[in-house]
Amino acid sequence: MMWRRGRALDDLDEDIREHLARETEENIARGMSPQEADAAARRAFGSVTRTKEDTRAIWVPIWADQLLLDVRYALRLVRRSPGFASLVVATLAVGIGLTTAVFSVVNAVLLRPLAYGAPSRLVWIVTYDDRVPIKSIEVVSAPDFVAFHDHASTLERVVAFFIGMERVTAKDGVVATRVATVSSDFWDLAGATPVLGRLPTTNEDAIVLSHAYFERVFNGDSSVVGRMVTIDDRQVLLAGVLPRTFRPQLPAPVAVSLPPGEVEAYHATAIQPPSPTDRSIRLFYVIARTKPGVNIAQVRSELETLRADVLRAYPRLASAPRLRVTPFADVLVGHARRPLWAMLLVKSLWRITAYPAGFDPEHVLTLKVQMSGQAYRTPERKRAYLAEVLQQASAVPGVLATGVSSDADSRLFLVRQDGPPMPILDRPIVRLNVTSAGYAATVGMRIVEGRWMTDDEPSPVYVINEALARGE
Amino acid sequence: MSTEDRLELLQGTLDLLILRSLRRGPAHGHAIMQAIERRSGSVLRVEQGSLYPALHRLIKRGWITFEHGTSENNRRAKYYTLTAKGLKQLAVETSNWEKLATAIARVLRPA
Protein backbone atom coordinates (compact mmCIF):
# COMPACT_ATOMS: atom_id res chain seq x y z
CA MET A 1 0.00 0.00 0.00
CA MET A 2 1.48 3.32 -1.02
CA TRP A 3 0.58 6.22 1.18
CA ARG A 4 2.97 9.15 1.05
CA ARG A 5 5.40 10.90 -1.16
CA GLY A 6 7.99 13.30 0.15
CA ARG A 7 11.50 14.51 -0.29
CA ALA A 8 14.08 11.81 -0.73
CA LEU A 9 16.11 12.67 2.35
CA ASP A 10 13.22 13.10 4.74
CA ASP A 11 13.27 9.60 6.10
CA LEU A 12 16.84 8.49 5.51
CA ASP A 13 17.26 7.63 9.20
CA GLU A 14 14.18 5.49 9.14
CA ASP A 15 15.20 3.82 5.89
CA ILE A 16 18.56 2.84 7.37
CA ARG A 17 16.98 1.72 10.64
CA GLU A 18 14.61 -0.52 8.69
CA HIS A 19 17.51 -1.93 6.73
CA LEU A 20 19.40 -2.79 9.91
CA ALA A 21 16.28 -4.30 11.47
CA ARG A 22 15.75 -6.58 8.47
CA GLU A 23 19.37 -7.69 8.47
CA THR A 24 19.16 -8.37 12.21
CA GLU A 25 16.02 -10.45 11.78
CA GLU A 26 17.66 -12.53 9.11
CA ASN A 27 20.71 -13.05 11.26
CA ILE A 28 18.44 -14.28 14.04
CA ALA A 29 16.74 -16.57 11.57
CA ARG A 30 20.19 -17.96 10.75
CA GLY A 31 20.58 -18.86 14.41
CA MET A 32 22.38 -15.91 15.98
CA SER A 33 21.46 -14.54 19.38
CA PRO A 34 19.65 -11.19 19.13
CA GLN A 35 22.75 -9.41 20.39
CA GLU A 36 25.08 -11.14 17.93
CA ALA A 37 22.57 -10.53 15.18
CA ASP A 38 22.43 -6.82 15.87
CA ALA A 39 26.22 -6.49 16.05
CA ALA A 40 26.65 -8.49 12.84
CA ALA A 41 24.08 -6.33 11.05
CA ARG A 42 25.91 -3.17 12.09
CA ARG A 43 29.24 -4.62 11.04
CA ALA A 44 27.91 -5.56 7.63
CA PHE A 45 26.39 -2.13 7.17
CA GLY A 46 29.49 -0.16 8.13
CA SER A 47 29.33 3.32 9.60
CA VAL A 48 25.78 4.64 9.70
CA THR A 49 27.04 8.18 10.23
CA ARG A 50 29.25 7.94 7.20
CA THR A 51 26.46 6.52 5.08
CA LYS A 52 24.17 9.35 6.11
CA GLU A 53 26.82 11.92 5.36
CA ASP A 54 27.59 10.41 1.96
CA THR A 55 23.90 10.23 1.13
CA ARG A 56 23.20 13.80 2.18
CA ALA A 57 26.29 14.92 0.27
CA ILE A 58 24.58 13.70 -2.92
CA TRP A 59 22.03 16.45 -2.45
CA VAL A 60 24.28 19.20 -1.13
CA PRO A 61 25.96 20.46 -4.30
CA ILE A 62 22.74 21.72 -5.85
CA TRP A 63 22.17 24.09 -2.96
CA ALA A 64 25.77 25.07 -2.46
CA ASP A 65 26.41 25.74 -6.15
CA GLN A 66 23.20 27.66 -6.39
CA LEU A 67 24.18 29.77 -3.43
CA LEU A 68 27.58 30.46 -4.92
CA LEU A 69 25.97 31.62 -8.15
CA ASP A 70 23.52 33.76 -6.26
CA VAL A 71 26.24 35.41 -4.24
CA ARG A 72 28.37 36.04 -7.31
CA TYR A 73 25.43 37.60 -9.05
CA ALA A 74 24.67 39.65 -5.95
CA LEU A 75 28.23 40.89 -5.74
CA ARG A 76 27.98 42.28 -9.23
CA LEU A 77 24.81 44.05 -8.24
CA VAL A 78 26.13 45.33 -4.93
CA ARG A 79 28.74 47.30 -6.75
CA ARG A 80 26.08 48.97 -8.85
CA SER A 81 23.43 49.53 -6.20
CA PRO A 82 23.99 48.17 -2.72
CA GLY A 83 20.47 48.64 -1.42
CA PHE A 84 18.73 46.76 -4.19
CA ALA A 85 21.19 43.90 -4.12
CA SER A 86 20.67 43.36 -0.41
CA LEU A 87 17.01 42.91 -1.06
CA VAL A 88 17.55 40.48 -3.91
CA VAL A 89 20.03 38.34 -2.07
CA ALA A 90 18.01 38.41 1.09
CA THR A 91 15.09 37.06 -0.91
CA LEU A 92 17.17 34.44 -2.68
CA ALA A 93 18.90 33.34 0.47
CA VAL A 94 15.65 32.92 2.32
CA GLY A 95 14.09 31.36 -0.75
CA ILE A 96 16.62 28.59 -0.97
CA GLY A 97 15.98 27.68 2.60
CA LEU A 98 19.17 28.64 4.35
CA THR A 99 19.27 28.77 8.09
CA THR A 100 19.27 32.04 9.96
CA ALA A 101 22.82 31.40 11.07
CA VAL A 102 24.12 31.26 7.56
CA PHE A 103 22.08 34.19 6.46
CA SER A 104 23.43 36.39 9.20
CA VAL A 105 26.96 35.55 8.07
CA VAL A 106 26.19 36.62 4.53
CA ASN A 107 24.43 39.65 5.85
CA ALA A 108 27.29 40.74 8.07
CA VAL A 109 29.96 40.04 5.52
CA LEU A 110 28.42 41.15 2.29
CA LEU A 111 25.15 42.91 2.47
CA ARG A 112 25.04 45.42 5.27
CA PRO A 113 24.64 48.80 3.60
CA LEU A 114 27.43 51.26 4.26
CA ALA A 115 27.03 52.66 7.74
CA TYR A 116 28.50 56.03 6.89
CA GLY A 117 26.85 59.23 5.73
CA ALA A 118 27.29 60.17 2.04
CA PRO A 119 28.72 56.71 1.26
CA SER A 120 29.23 57.47 -2.43
CA ARG A 121 31.82 60.11 -1.51
CA LEU A 122 33.92 57.74 0.64
CA VAL A 123 37.28 56.70 -0.72
CA TRP A 124 39.94 54.26 0.44
CA ILE A 125 43.48 55.53 0.13
CA VAL A 126 46.55 53.27 0.10
CA THR A 127 50.17 53.48 -0.86
CA TYR A 128 51.98 50.39 -2.07
CA ASP A 129 55.20 49.18 -3.58
CA ASP A 130 55.07 47.52 -7.00
CA ARG A 131 58.82 47.08 -7.29
CA VAL A 132 58.84 44.01 -5.07
CA PRO A 133 57.78 40.59 -6.40
CA ILE A 134 55.47 39.90 -3.44
CA LYS A 135 52.33 41.89 -2.88
CA SER A 136 53.22 44.73 -0.52
CA ILE A 137 50.97 45.76 2.34
CA GLU A 138 48.68 48.59 1.36
CA VAL A 139 48.76 51.25 4.04
CA VAL A 140 49.49 54.94 4.54
CA SER A 141 52.40 56.26 6.61
CA ALA A 142 51.91 58.89 9.30
CA PRO A 143 53.64 61.72 7.34
CA ASP A 144 51.46 61.02 4.28
CA PHE A 145 48.35 60.93 6.44
CA VAL A 146 49.16 64.21 8.13
CA ALA A 147 49.79 65.85 4.75
CA PHE A 148 46.48 64.54 3.35
CA HIS A 149 44.58 65.49 6.50
CA ASP A 150 46.00 68.99 6.83
CA HIS A 151 46.33 70.07 3.21
CA ALA A 152 44.09 68.13 0.79
CA SER A 153 41.48 70.57 -0.52
CA THR A 154 39.59 67.82 -2.37
CA LEU A 155 38.90 65.94 0.89
CA GLU A 156 36.40 66.91 3.55
CA ARG A 157 37.36 64.37 6.24
CA VAL A 158 40.40 62.08 6.41
CA VAL A 159 40.47 59.24 8.92
CA ALA A 160 43.37 56.96 9.83
CA PHE A 161 42.71 53.75 11.73
CA PHE A 162 44.21 50.46 12.68
CA ILE A 163 42.64 47.37 14.24
CA GLY A 164 44.41 45.09 16.69
CA MET A 165 43.89 43.01 19.80
CA GLU A 166 44.68 44.72 23.09
CA ARG A 167 44.36 43.65 26.72
CA VAL A 168 41.73 45.57 28.65
CA THR A 169 41.61 45.09 32.42
CA ALA A 170 38.02 44.76 33.62
CA LYS A 171 36.57 43.67 36.95
CA ASP A 172 36.67 39.98 36.10
CA GLY A 173 40.21 39.98 34.77
CA VAL A 174 42.00 40.77 31.57
CA VAL A 175 39.92 40.67 28.39
CA ALA A 176 41.39 40.37 24.89
CA THR A 177 39.64 43.18 23.06
CA ARG A 178 39.38 44.10 19.42
CA VAL A 179 40.39 47.74 19.42
CA ALA A 180 40.25 50.17 16.53
CA THR A 181 42.75 52.97 16.97
CA VAL A 182 41.19 55.94 15.19
CA SER A 183 42.20 59.48 14.34
CA SER A 184 40.08 62.49 15.34
CA ASP A 185 37.93 62.74 12.17
CA PHE A 186 36.61 59.21 12.69
CA TRP A 187 33.68 60.19 14.93
CA ASP A 188 32.31 62.65 12.43
CA LEU A 189 32.88 60.45 9.38
CA ALA A 190 31.22 57.43 11.00
CA GLY A 191 28.45 59.50 12.57
CA ALA A 192 29.22 58.33 16.10
CA THR A 193 26.99 59.75 18.85
CA PRO A 194 27.52 58.12 22.26
CA VAL A 195 24.53 56.95 24.34
CA LEU A 196 26.60 57.31 27.50
CA GLY A 197 29.39 59.75 28.25
CA ARG A 198 31.00 61.66 25.43
CA LEU A 199 33.45 61.34 22.56
CA PRO A 200 37.18 61.93 23.14
CA THR A 201 38.32 65.45 22.49
CA THR A 202 41.21 66.06 20.12
CA ASN A 203 44.49 64.73 21.49
CA GLU A 204 42.75 63.06 24.45
CA ASP A 205 43.94 59.52 25.26
CA ALA A 206 40.52 57.95 25.66
CA ILE A 207 38.41 55.00 24.52
CA VAL A 208 34.77 54.62 23.57
CA LEU A 209 33.12 51.20 23.82
CA SER A 210 30.73 49.38 21.53
CA HIS A 211 27.42 48.69 23.23
CA ALA A 212 27.73 44.91 23.07
CA TYR A 213 31.18 45.02 24.65
CA PHE A 214 30.05 47.45 27.36
CA GLU A 215 27.29 45.03 28.33
CA ARG A 216 29.39 41.89 28.10
CA VAL A 217 32.54 43.05 29.86
CA PHE A 218 31.32 45.86 32.10
CA ASN A 219 27.84 44.39 32.69
CA GLY A 220 26.32 47.59 31.34
CA ASP A 221 27.46 49.43 34.49
CA SER A 222 27.31 53.12 33.57
CA SER A 223 29.42 54.13 36.59
CA VAL A 224 32.56 53.01 34.71
CA VAL A 225 32.05 55.80 32.18
CA GLY A 226 34.39 58.70 33.01
CA ARG A 227 36.79 56.41 34.91
CA MET A 228 40.23 55.22 33.93
CA VAL A 229 40.72 51.72 32.49
CA THR A 230 43.94 49.84 31.86
CA ILE A 231 44.74 48.95 28.26
CA ASP A 232 47.94 47.04 27.65
CA ASP A 233 49.27 48.30 31.02
CA ARG A 234 48.43 51.93 30.19
CA GLN A 235 45.80 54.07 31.93
CA VAL A 236 43.22 55.44 29.52
CA LEU A 237 39.97 57.33 30.06
CA LEU A 238 36.77 55.44 29.30
CA ALA A 239 34.97 58.40 27.75
CA GLY A 240 31.71 56.88 26.50
CA VAL A 241 29.59 54.08 25.08
CA LEU A 242 28.24 53.98 21.53
CA PRO A 243 24.67 52.98 20.60
CA ARG A 244 23.80 49.41 19.70
CA THR A 245 23.22 50.50 16.12
CA PHE A 246 26.74 51.83 15.68
CA ARG A 247 28.51 49.24 13.56
CA PRO A 248 30.79 50.94 11.03
CA GLN A 249 32.48 48.64 8.53
CA LEU A 250 36.21 48.84 9.03
CA PRO A 251 38.17 46.35 6.92
CA ALA A 252 40.40 44.25 9.16
CA PRO A 253 44.10 44.38 8.38
CA VAL A 254 45.19 41.62 6.04
CA ALA A 255 48.72 41.44 7.38
CA VAL A 256 47.78 40.82 11.01
CA SER A 257 46.05 37.66 12.08
CA LEU A 258 42.94 38.71 13.95
CA PRO A 259 40.10 36.59 15.21
CA PRO A 260 36.88 37.44 13.33
CA GLY A 261 34.48 39.81 14.99
CA GLU A 262 33.32 43.38 15.32
CA VAL A 263 35.30 46.21 16.83
CA GLU A 264 34.72 46.32 20.60
CA ALA A 265 36.46 49.55 21.55
CA TYR A 266 37.59 52.66 19.69
CA HIS A 267 40.76 54.29 20.91
CA ALA A 268 41.33 57.91 19.92
CA THR A 269 44.83 58.70 18.82
CA ALA A 270 46.56 61.90 17.79
CA ILE A 271 48.72 61.41 14.73
CA GLN A 272 51.71 63.72 14.63
CA PRO A 273 54.21 63.83 11.84
CA PRO A 274 57.43 62.19 13.09
CA SER A 275 60.56 64.32 13.35
CA PRO A 276 62.49 64.20 10.05
CA THR A 277 65.25 62.17 11.65
CA ASP A 278 62.91 59.61 13.16
CA ARG A 279 63.14 56.38 11.20
CA SER A 280 60.34 54.53 12.94
CA ILE A 281 57.03 54.99 11.29
CA ARG A 282 53.36 54.45 12.08
CA LEU A 283 51.19 52.90 9.39
CA PHE A 284 47.44 53.20 9.04
CA TYR A 285 44.46 52.45 6.88
CA VAL A 286 42.87 55.60 5.56
CA ILE A 287 39.25 56.37 4.67
CA ALA A 288 38.33 59.84 3.46
CA ARG A 289 35.19 61.66 2.40
CA THR A 290 35.65 63.80 -0.69
CA LYS A 291 34.09 67.20 -1.03
CA PRO A 292 30.87 67.18 -3.10
CA GLY A 293 31.45 67.31 -6.85
CA VAL A 294 35.04 66.10 -6.67
CA ASN A 295 36.02 62.99 -8.64
CA ILE A 296 38.57 60.33 -7.77
CA ALA A 297 41.06 61.45 -10.42
CA GLN A 298 41.15 64.92 -8.89
CA VAL A 299 41.72 63.47 -5.42
CA ARG A 300 44.50 61.28 -6.71
CA SER A 301 46.27 64.05 -8.51
CA GLU A 302 46.20 66.32 -5.46
CA LEU A 303 47.44 63.59 -3.13
CA GLU A 304 50.32 62.76 -5.50
CA THR A 305 51.44 66.39 -5.30
CA LEU A 306 51.23 66.35 -1.51
CA ARG A 307 53.26 63.14 -1.38
CA ALA A 308 56.03 64.71 -3.41
CA ASP A 309 56.30 67.40 -0.69
CA VAL A 310 56.38 64.72 2.01
CA LEU A 311 59.18 62.93 0.23
CA ARG A 312 61.20 66.15 0.14
CA ALA A 313 60.59 66.72 3.87
CA TYR A 314 61.39 63.12 4.80
CA PRO A 315 64.15 62.06 2.42
CA ARG A 316 65.03 59.07 4.59
CA LEU A 317 61.48 57.75 4.73
CA ALA A 318 61.17 54.32 3.11
CA SER A 319 58.04 55.42 1.34
CA ALA A 320 55.91 53.23 -0.93
CA PRO A 321 56.12 54.73 -4.44
CA ARG A 322 52.55 54.15 -5.62
CA LEU A 323 49.24 55.64 -4.54
CA ARG A 324 45.77 54.21 -5.12
CA VAL A 325 42.39 55.80 -4.42
CA THR A 326 39.26 53.61 -4.75
CA PRO A 327 35.58 53.96 -3.81
CA PHE A 328 35.22 52.57 -0.28
CA ALA A 329 32.22 50.39 -1.18
CA ASP A 330 34.38 48.49 -3.68
CA VAL A 331 36.95 47.83 -1.00
CA LEU A 332 34.41 46.35 1.38
CA VAL A 333 32.93 44.07 -1.25
CA GLY A 334 36.41 43.16 -2.44
CA HIS A 335 37.45 42.24 1.05
CA ALA A 336 34.54 39.91 1.43
CA ARG A 337 34.96 38.38 -1.97
CA ARG A 338 38.69 38.20 -2.46
CA PRO A 339 39.73 34.89 -0.91
CA LEU A 340 36.20 33.52 -1.09
CA TRP A 341 36.48 32.76 2.57
CA ALA A 342 32.99 34.05 3.15
CA MET A 343 31.67 31.39 0.85
CA LEU A 344 33.68 28.67 2.54
CA LEU A 345 32.40 29.84 5.86
CA VAL A 346 28.87 29.72 4.59
CA LYS A 347 29.40 26.25 3.22
CA SER A 348 30.93 24.90 6.36
CA LEU A 349 28.25 26.50 8.47
CA TRP A 350 25.73 24.88 6.24
CA ARG A 351 27.43 21.57 6.79
CA ILE A 352 27.39 22.09 10.52
CA THR A 353 23.67 22.67 10.49
CA ALA A 354 22.89 19.95 7.97
CA TYR A 355 24.99 17.11 9.30
CA PRO A 356 24.49 15.23 12.52
CA ALA A 357 27.47 15.52 14.85
CA GLY A 358 28.93 12.57 16.71
CA PHE A 359 27.61 14.19 19.86
CA ASP A 360 24.65 16.23 21.01
CA PRO A 361 25.43 19.96 20.93
CA GLU A 362 22.10 21.01 22.48
CA HIS A 363 22.33 22.51 25.96
CA VAL A 364 26.10 22.23 26.08
CA LEU A 365 27.96 25.30 27.30
CA THR A 366 31.67 25.57 26.74
CA LEU A 367 34.37 27.55 28.45
CA LYS A 368 37.99 27.81 27.47
CA VAL A 369 40.59 27.75 30.22
CA GLN A 370 44.14 28.88 29.68
CA MET A 371 46.63 28.46 32.48
CA SER A 372 49.82 30.42 32.48
CA GLY A 373 52.25 31.86 34.96
CA GLN A 374 53.92 30.73 38.15
CA ALA A 375 50.73 29.54 39.85
CA TYR A 376 50.08 26.77 37.32
CA ARG A 377 53.55 25.55 36.54
CA THR A 378 53.17 21.97 37.67
CA PRO A 379 50.68 19.45 36.27
CA GLU A 380 49.42 18.91 39.84
CA ARG A 381 48.51 22.58 40.16
CA LYS A 382 46.76 22.52 36.81
CA ARG A 383 44.85 19.38 37.73
CA ALA A 384 43.84 20.83 41.07
CA TYR A 385 42.56 23.97 39.37
CA LEU A 386 40.53 21.99 36.81
CA ALA A 387 39.09 19.78 39.55
CA GLU A 388 38.01 22.94 41.33
CA VAL A 389 36.44 24.40 38.19
CA LEU A 390 34.55 21.18 37.49
CA GLN A 391 33.38 20.90 41.06
CA GLN A 392 32.08 24.46 41.15
CA ALA A 393 30.46 24.09 37.75
CA SER A 394 28.62 20.92 38.75
CA ALA A 395 27.35 22.68 41.88
CA VAL A 396 25.45 25.20 39.72
CA PRO A 397 21.70 24.45 39.75
CA GLY A 398 20.54 23.01 36.44
CA VAL A 399 23.93 21.62 35.47
CA LEU A 400 23.56 17.92 34.66
CA ALA A 401 27.12 16.98 33.81
CA THR A 402 30.54 18.56 33.56
CA GLY A 403 33.67 17.49 31.81
CA VAL A 404 36.96 18.81 30.57
CA SER A 405 38.92 18.07 27.45
CA SER A 406 42.14 19.22 25.84
CA ASP A 407 41.98 21.05 22.52
CA ALA A 408 42.63 17.88 20.47
CA ASP A 409 45.89 19.32 19.34
CA SER A 410 48.08 16.31 20.20
CA ARG A 411 48.89 13.73 17.58
CA LEU A 412 49.77 10.05 17.94
CA PHE A 413 51.45 7.74 15.47
CA LEU A 414 49.59 4.46 15.22
CA VAL A 415 51.36 1.14 14.89
CA ARG A 416 49.46 -2.08 14.31
CA GLN A 417 50.87 -4.74 16.55
CA ASP A 418 49.88 -7.49 14.13
CA GLY A 419 51.05 -5.56 11.10
CA PRO A 420 54.40 -5.33 9.30
CA PRO A 421 56.96 -2.78 10.57
CA MET A 422 56.30 0.63 9.07
CA PRO A 423 58.55 3.64 8.48
CA ILE A 424 57.52 6.40 10.85
CA LEU A 425 56.33 8.74 8.11
CA ASP A 426 53.94 6.14 6.74
CA ARG A 427 52.30 5.51 10.08
CA PRO A 428 48.78 6.80 10.34
CA ILE A 429 48.39 9.80 12.61
CA VAL A 430 45.43 10.24 14.93
CA ARG A 431 44.37 13.24 16.95
CA LEU A 432 44.34 12.76 20.68
CA ASN A 433 41.94 14.53 22.98
CA VAL A 434 42.65 14.17 26.69
CA THR A 435 39.39 14.20 28.64
CA SER A 436 37.86 13.63 32.04
CA ALA A 437 35.37 10.97 33.14
CA GLY A 438 32.42 13.32 32.79
CA TYR A 439 33.23 14.50 29.27
CA ALA A 440 31.33 11.89 27.23
CA ALA A 441 28.15 12.35 29.23
CA THR A 442 28.48 16.13 29.11
CA VAL A 443 28.74 16.46 25.35
CA GLY A 444 26.27 13.60 24.82
CA MET A 445 28.73 11.29 23.13
CA ARG A 446 27.38 7.81 22.43
CA ILE A 447 29.52 4.82 23.41
CA VAL A 448 28.99 2.23 20.69
CA GLU A 449 31.00 -0.50 22.35
CA GLY A 450 33.00 -0.87 25.56
CA ARG A 451 33.13 1.90 28.15
CA TRP A 452 34.25 5.50 28.72
CA MET A 453 37.23 6.29 30.96
CA THR A 454 37.25 7.08 34.67
CA ASP A 455 39.27 9.81 36.36
CA ASP A 456 41.69 7.37 37.98
CA GLU A 457 42.69 4.66 35.55
CA PRO A 458 45.72 2.63 36.74
CA SER A 459 47.21 2.75 33.22
CA PRO A 460 46.47 4.87 30.12
CA VAL A 461 43.05 4.18 28.63
CA TYR A 462 41.98 5.12 25.10
CA VAL A 463 38.58 5.34 23.49
CA ILE A 464 38.53 5.50 19.69
CA ASN A 465 35.88 6.68 17.27
CA GLU A 466 34.10 4.51 14.73
CA ALA A 467 36.24 5.70 11.83
CA LEU A 468 39.42 4.57 13.56
CA ALA A 469 37.81 1.30 14.62
CA ARG A 470 37.10 0.57 10.95
CA GLY A 471 40.74 1.27 10.24
CA GLU A 472 40.22 4.32 8.04
CA MET B 1 30.29 -19.14 0.84
CA SER B 2 33.10 -17.70 2.94
CA THR B 3 33.87 -13.99 2.88
CA GLU B 4 37.22 -14.56 1.18
CA ASP B 5 35.59 -15.86 -1.99
CA ARG B 6 33.42 -12.79 -2.38
CA LEU B 7 34.27 -9.91 -4.66
CA GLU B 8 33.93 -6.23 -3.93
CA LEU B 9 31.92 -4.39 -6.54
CA LEU B 10 33.80 -2.45 -9.15
CA GLN B 11 33.47 1.29 -8.93
CA GLY B 12 30.34 2.40 -10.74
CA THR B 13 28.80 -1.02 -11.23
CA LEU B 14 26.51 -0.69 -8.24
CA ASP B 15 24.29 1.78 -10.11
CA LEU B 16 23.84 -0.68 -12.95
CA LEU B 17 23.06 -3.54 -10.60
CA ILE B 18 20.50 -1.49 -8.69
CA LEU B 19 18.75 -0.50 -11.92
CA ARG B 20 18.77 -4.11 -13.05
CA SER B 21 17.36 -5.44 -9.79
CA LEU B 22 14.57 -2.86 -9.85
CA ARG B 23 13.45 -4.00 -13.30
CA ARG B 24 11.67 -6.83 -11.53
CA GLY B 25 9.58 -4.35 -9.57
CA PRO B 26 9.72 -1.94 -6.62
CA ALA B 27 11.89 -3.02 -3.70
CA HIS B 28 13.22 -1.62 -0.43
CA GLY B 29 16.93 -1.10 0.19
CA HIS B 30 17.59 -4.34 2.00
CA ALA B 31 15.81 -6.37 -0.66
CA ILE B 32 17.81 -4.68 -3.44
CA MET B 33 21.02 -5.65 -1.70
CA GLN B 34 19.87 -9.23 -1.24
CA ALA B 35 18.72 -9.51 -4.82
CA ILE B 36 22.13 -8.44 -6.09
CA GLU B 37 23.94 -10.86 -3.82
CA ARG B 38 21.59 -13.72 -4.61
CA ARG B 39 21.59 -13.24 -8.35
CA SER B 40 25.39 -13.15 -8.34
CA GLY B 41 25.43 -16.56 -6.66
CA SER B 42 26.68 -14.79 -3.54
CA VAL B 43 29.89 -13.84 -5.30
CA LEU B 44 29.25 -10.09 -5.25
CA ARG B 45 29.26 -8.34 -1.93
CA VAL B 46 27.40 -5.06 -1.72
CA GLU B 47 28.86 -2.81 0.90
CA GLN B 48 25.56 -2.06 2.53
CA GLY B 49 26.40 1.47 3.56
CA SER B 50 27.22 2.44 -0.01
CA LEU B 51 23.80 1.35 -1.21
CA TYR B 52 22.06 4.47 0.12
CA PRO B 53 24.26 7.12 -1.47
CA ALA B 54 23.87 5.17 -4.72
CA LEU B 55 20.08 5.07 -4.42
CA HIS B 56 19.96 8.80 -3.80
CA ARG B 57 22.29 9.47 -6.72
CA LEU B 58 19.89 7.55 -8.95
CA ILE B 59 16.89 9.45 -7.56
CA LYS B 60 18.67 12.70 -8.23
CA ARG B 61 19.32 11.68 -11.82
CA GLY B 62 15.68 10.75 -12.23
CA TRP B 63 16.40 7.09 -12.99
CA ILE B 64 14.55 5.78 -9.98
CA THR B 65 11.92 7.19 -7.70
CA PHE B 66 10.52 6.14 -4.36
CA GLU B 67 7.28 5.57 -2.58
CA HIS B 68 6.33 4.67 0.94
CA GLY B 69 4.46 1.53 1.63
CA THR B 70 3.97 -1.24 4.10
CA SER B 71 5.93 -4.42 3.61
CA GLU B 72 4.95 -8.09 3.83
CA ASN B 73 4.92 -8.13 7.63
CA ASN B 74 3.04 -4.85 7.87
CA ARG B 75 6.08 -2.64 8.49
CA ARG B 76 6.73 0.75 6.96
CA ALA B 77 9.26 0.71 4.17
CA LYS B 78 10.52 2.96 1.43
CA TYR B 79 10.12 1.31 -1.95
CA TYR B 80 12.41 2.28 -4.80
CA THR B 81 11.02 2.04 -8.35
CA LEU B 82 12.57 2.27 -11.79
CA THR B 83 11.40 5.25 -13.88
CA ALA B 84 10.98 5.23 -17.66
CA LYS B 85 14.18 7.24 -17.89
CA GLY B 86 15.89 4.70 -15.64
CA LEU B 87 14.75 1.83 -17.83
CA LYS B 88 16.32 3.53 -20.85
CA GLN B 89 19.49 4.14 -18.86
CA LEU B 90 19.58 0.50 -17.84
CA ALA B 91 19.72 -0.48 -21.52
CA VAL B 92 22.56 1.96 -22.15
CA GLU B 93 24.54 0.87 -19.10
CA THR B 94 24.01 -2.81 -19.82
CA SER B 95 25.28 -2.40 -23.33
CA ASN B 96 28.28 -0.39 -22.08
CA TRP B 97 29.04 -3.05 -19.53
CA GLU B 98 28.86 -5.83 -22.09
CA LYS B 99 31.21 -3.97 -24.38
CA LEU B 100 33.63 -3.38 -21.52
CA ALA B 101 33.44 -6.99 -20.30
CA THR B 102 34.01 -8.35 -23.80
CA ALA B 103 36.94 -6.04 -24.33
CA ILE B 104 38.57 -6.98 -21.04
CA ALA B 105 37.99 -10.67 -21.70
CA ARG B 106 39.64 -10.26 -25.06
CA VAL B 107 42.70 -8.62 -23.50
CA LEU B 108 43.00 -11.30 -20.87
CA ARG B 109 42.51 -14.23 -23.23
CA PRO B 110 45.74 -16.20 -23.78
CA ALA B 111 47.10 -15.29 -27.18
Interface residues (C-beta under 8 A of the other chain):
Chain A: M1 M2 W3 R4 R5 G6 A8 L9 D11 L12 E14 D15 I16 E18 H19 A21 R22 E23 A44 F45 G46 S47 V48 R50 T51 K52 D54 T55 A57 I58 W59
Chain B: H28 G29 H30 M33 E47 Q48 G49 S50 Y52 P53 L55 H56 R57 I59 K60 F66 E67 H68 G69 T70 R75 R76 A77 K78 Y79
